[in-house]
Amino acid sequence: MAEETSVDPESSTGETSDCPGGAPTVGEAPYVLRTLLAEFDVADLDLGDIDNDGHLDLVSVSRAETSVETFFGDGSGNLESAGQTMLRESGFPDTIRLAAIADDTLDLIVHMEGPVEIWAVRGDGAGNWPTSHVYAGSYIRDLDLADFNGDGALDLAYDGASDVEVRLGVPTDESFSDATHYDLDYGYHLQAADIDGNGLVDIVTPAGFESAELQILSGIGDGSFEARTSIIASSAITGIDVGHVDDDGFSDLVLTTEDDLRIYYGREIGGVGSTPGTIVENALANVLLVDIDADGIQDIVTRTYYTNLEVRFSGGDRTFSSALPFECSGTYINSLRAGDLNEDCVADLVAATDSDICILMSERD
């Protein structure tokens, strides 16, 4: 078991031409807490350039009002609400994603309860959502999008009520095909990523609610998948992300569980190892890998129960800094995203709480 150690916070990546004030200092998270009030509750949110002006925008979904609220960003960190778009008169939307399914314009993917539906809402490039494809489907616990068959359209994978389901994207009208069902136990977290380094997208998901087993579905390249050997963690898996937390170029798998954080490092052959190379004790959740200090190596952001966020910087050599804690208001963080809202080359952190939108905005000297 590798121990948690510290990186040198005084080192720097040096100046870059497109970063105001030069590149960020390695190991520094100069965040200031801001609160963005949505008109109604915030079940989930996502970031993306909705109106194609080069600046990140934000969308949130309300269970109480069955609606999507759009906030337009100006590139300086300001977000202004453009109001709400009603999805239907009744129902409980709880999951939202922004993704350009088959062109350069972002679309909405929304999961709805009561009745259970998946909405693919086409954007018009100006922040409006005029066209919807609605699919009757399973109750979704988590979803992700990626191009599974290499046709240039994003495909949809999700944990359904009793299995993993995949819908291939249709490029001509930005819709999705009928679901292909994979007879696996379902989990509450799902990630689509090339975990074995062969250039094909795979799917990873826990083997059921409160399961400590991670299932791996290996992508074939035509939109289909086959089961691979699973990974057994210490306790129930509470978060998954795949990225690069060291400098060897291979994809790494990071899991949070009820007991700890575990990093399974990538290998040249066969994907990630079956045993963790680094373990950080204490229960964590909602893991997100993002390069905060722009040093080319992704850092680790996690949620502790219930409204605290923690940042751990990667040294690139499988060592990590001590946790930097930040606390949001509200009583519970539902989801976590990252993006450079004020365009200073530092990734800002955005969390949906039960009562508002918590933003950790970088303010560099």
N, C-alpha and C positions, 0 to 999 in steps of 0.2 A: 504494500500500500504506500503510495507516495504521499508525502506530507504537504500541507498547505504552507507556502512560503511567500515572501514578498519580492516584488520587483523594485527597481530603483526609480523612484518618482522624479528624480532630477534629470534623467536623460531626456533627450528631445530628438524628434525626427528631423528637425531643421526646417528651413523655410520652403514653402511651395507657393507658386504664383497665384493659385486660385483660392487660397485661404486667407481671409482678412487677419492681419497680424501674424502671418506665418502659420506653420503647422501646429496643431495642439501639442501640449506637453504630454509625453507618455506617462500614463498612470494618473492623469488628472481628470476629474469630473466636476467642472465648475458650475454645478446646477443650482438654479433658484426655483423654488416651488411656485407654480402658478395654478390657478383653478379656473377652468372654463365651464361656465354653467350652461347646460343644455336646457331646452324648454321643458322636457319631461325626463323620465328615468333613462339611464344609459345601460342597456344590456350588453352591448358590444360596440366596437368601433374599428375603423381602419384608416390608413393614410394613403394618399396618392394624388397625383396631379389630375384632377377631374376635368378642369377647363382648359388644359393644354397651354397654360401661361408660363410654365417653367417653375412654378412654386407648388409646394405640397399643400393639399387640402385635407379635410377630415370629414368622415361620415360617421354618424352614430345611429343606433337603432333603438327604438323605444317599444318595450313590451306593452306598456299601458296604453299607448296611442296607436299601435300598429303602424308606425311611421318611421321614415328615415329623415334625419336632420343633416343638412349639409353646411359645413363651415369652410369658407374660402380663405386661403392663406395668401399673404402678400410678400412672403420671402423674408420679412423682418421679424417673424414670430407672432404676428397678429393673426387671429382667426375670427372671421365675422360670419355669423349665422345668416344663411340665405333662406331660412324657414324649413318647413317640413313637407315631405312628400308622403301622402297616405298610400299604403300598400293595399289595404282592404279594410272593410268596415269592422271586422272582428278578427281575432287571432292574436298570437303572441310571438312575434319575431324575436329570436334570441341570439342569432349569429349573423354576422355580415362580413363580407370580403369584397375588396376592390380588385378587379383583374381585367385586363384587356384580353377578351376571349379569343378574338381572331383578327383584330386590327389594332390601331394605335390609340383607340379611345377606351377609357376605363368603363367597365360595366360593374353592376352590383350582383353579388350572389348572396341571397338571404335565405335562411332557414326559418320556417314558420311552424308554430304549433297551433292546433285547434282551428281548422284541420291541419294535419301534418303535410307540409308542402315545401318544395324547393323553388325559389324564384330566381330566375336569371333575368335581370333587368338591364336592358341595353342603354348605355349612356349616349348622349348626342354631342359630347365634347364641350358643352357649355354649362354643365352642371345640372342638366335635366335628365329625367329617367322616363322616356316616353313609351318604351316597348318592353313588355314582359312575356317571358315564357314561364309557365307554371307547371310543375311536375308533382303529381301525387307521389309520396314516397314514405320512407321510414323516418322514425324519429332520429335526428342526427345529434351525435354527441360531440363530434369535431369533424372538420373537413379541411382539405387542402387542394390546391390546383397546380398542375404542371402539364407539360406536353409529354404524354406517355408513349405516343406512337409516332412522333416526329413529323406530323403533318402541318405544323405551324399554328395549330389551335390548342388552347388550353383545355385539359381534361379535368374532371372532377372526381375526387375520391373522398369517401366519408365513412365514418363508423355509423352503421345503421342500427336498427332495433335489435337485430340478431346476427348480423354479419357485416363484413366489409363490402361496400358497393362502389363500383366504378362506372362513371358515365363519360363517354368520349365526346369531345367537342366537335360540333359540326361547323366548319369554316364558313359555309355559304350564308347562314343566317344567325350565327353565334348562339346556337341552341345546343342541347346535349342529347345524346342517344339514350335509348333504354338502358337501364342499369344491368351490369354484369355482377352477379353475386359470388362472393368468395366465402365459403362455408367455414368461417373462423369465428371464434368468440369475439365479441365486440369490446372495444375499450372506450375511454373517455378522452383520448388524445390520439392524434394522427399527424404524421409528417410524411410528405412526399419529397424524396431527395435521393441522389445517387450515393448510396451508402457503401457500395463495394468498388467504386472507381472505374466501372466499365463503360461509362458514358450513358447508361440507361437509368431512368428514374425508378426508384423502388418505393415501397410503402412500409412504414413502421408504425405499429400500434400495440398498446397493451392487450393482453389476452383476457379482457373482461374488466368489469368494474372492480376497483381496488385490487387488481392483479399485480403481482411482482414480475410477471413474465412479459417480455417484449417480443411480439411476433414480427418477423421480417418477410415481406412479400417481394421477391426479386422481379424487376421488370424484364420482360422479354424483348421489348422494343416495338411490338405491334399493338400495344394497349392492353395486353394480357399479363398475368403475373403467376408465379409459382411460389409455393411456400419454401422458406429456408429455415435453418436451425434458429431457434429462438435464444434470447438472452435472459438470464434469470438475475434479477436485482435483489436487494436485501428486503424490500417491503413494497407496498403498493406504489406504483408509478404515478407521479403527480404532474410531470411535465417532460416534454421531449423537444430537442432541437438538434439539428445536424449542421456542422460548419467546420471552421478551421481555427482551433484554439492553440495550435502550435505551428511551427514553421516548416514542417516536412512536406506540405502540399497534399496530404491525404485527408479525406473527410473524417471528422471525428463525431462521435455520438455522445451527447450529454443528456443524462437523465436526472430528474429530481424525484425523490421518493419521500415517503413519510419519515424516513430516518436520516437521509443524507443526499448529497449530490455526487454523481458518479460520471466519470469521463472514460469512454471506451475509445482509445486512440486508433486511427486508421493505419492500415498496413499496406504495403505494396501489392501483396497478393491476398485475396480473400476478404477484403473489407476490414471492418473494425474487429478488434479482438473480443473474445467472449468474456474476459475478465477486465475489470476497471483498472486503469493505470493511475488514476487519481481519485481519491475519495475525500469529500469535505463533509464533516459531520454536521448534524442538525437538520431538522425537517425544512424543506424548501419546496417551492412550487412555481409553475409558470415560467420555466426557463426560457430565456431569449439570448441568442448569440448575436452580438453587434460590435463592430470596431469603433468604440467610442473615441479613442485617442488617435485614430488615423495612422496607426503604425503598421498596418497591413495584417494584423493578427486580431481575431475576434475576441472580445471580452465577454464576460458572463453576467447577465442580469437575472435575478430571481426575485420572486415574491416570498416573503415570510408571512405567516398567518398573522393578521389578515390584511393590513393596509401598508405594510412596510416593504420597500424595495431595497435590494442590495446589489451593489456593483463590485465585481471582482475582476481586476485587470490581469490579462495574460502576459507573461514575460516572453512567450514564444518558445520557451524551453521546458514546458510542462510545469512551470511554477506560476503561482497566482498570488495576487496581493490579498491582504486582509480585506474583509468586507467593508465597503463604504455604505452606511445606511441612509435611507431617505424615507420620510413618512408622508403618505397622502392623507387627505381628509376622507370622510365617509367611514363606512364600516367594513367594506369588503371590496377587493379588486377583482373585477370579472375577467379582464383581458389586458394585454400589454403589447404595445407596438413601439417602434423606433423609427425616427426620420429626422433629417436636418431642417427643422421648421424655419430657423432664422439664418440659414445658409452661411454658417461660420465654420464649417468643416467638423463640427462636433455633433454626433447623433443625439437628438433630444429624445426623451422617453415620455410616452403617453400611455396612461392607464385609464380604463373605464372602471369607475366605482359605482356603487349603487345609487349615489346621489349627484355625482358630477363627473367631470373629466379632469384628471390630475395630470399636469404637465411638468416635467422636470426640464426646464429650458436652460441651455448653457448661456452663461454670461461671461465672456472672456475679457480680460483686461487688454 
